[in-house]
Amino acid sequence: MSDARPPVESLDYEQARDELADVVRALEVGGLGLDESVALWERGEALARRCEERLAGARERVEKALDEARGQDD
């Protein structure tokens, strides 16, 4: 994993998901020092939150579109 990683806030869903999968693999393999493992875990937590935020935003957009479509059917 590169030290020149972009800020989590700048990642789209797919980027955050893919990096999170890399983080999980690295932690599962082990062999990292304590500080590096904790830093990686913290990055993983931030990535997971980013994925949840992006999914929530997508869910809201879908619900809004469905509500608008239902309004037009009336």
N, C-alpha and C positions, 0 to 999 in steps of 0.2 A: 504494500500500500504506500502510495506516495505521500510525502509530507506537504506537497503543494496542492492540497485538496481544496476545491472551491467551498465557500461558505454554504452550509446546509440550506440556508434561506434562499439561495439562488438556484437550487436544484428543482427540476420538475419531478413528477412522481416516479417516472421510469428510472431516472438517474439516481434518486434517493433509494429506490427499491433495489437496484442493482448493487449500489455501494453497500447497502445494508446486508445483502447476501454475502458480499465479500468479507465484511466485518465478522459475520457469524462464522464463516468458514475459517477465518484466521484465528478466531477465539477457540473454535473447536479443535483445530490442529494443535494449538498450544505452543509451547516453547518460547513464549514471550516473557519478558520481565514483568514484574508487578506493575510498575508505572506505565509501561507500554500497554499492558492489558487493560488497565483502568481507563487510560485515555481512549483506547479503542472502544471499550464498552460505552463510555460517555458519548463518543461519536455515534455509535449505534443507536443509543437512546434518542439522540437528536434526530437521526435519520428516520427512526420509527415515528416520532412525533410529526416530522415533515410529511411522511406518507399519510398519516392519519388526517392531517390538515388538508392535504390535496384531495383525498378521498371525500372528506366532508364537503369541501367546496364543489366537487363534481356532483355529489348527491344533492346539494342545494340547487344547483343549476338544473338537474334533471327534474326535481320536484317542481321547480318554478315553471319549467316548460310544460310539464304535465298539467299543472294547475291552469296555465294559460290555454292549453288545448281543451281542457274541460270547460272552461269559460266560454270558448267559442262554440262548443257543441250545444250550449243551452239555448 
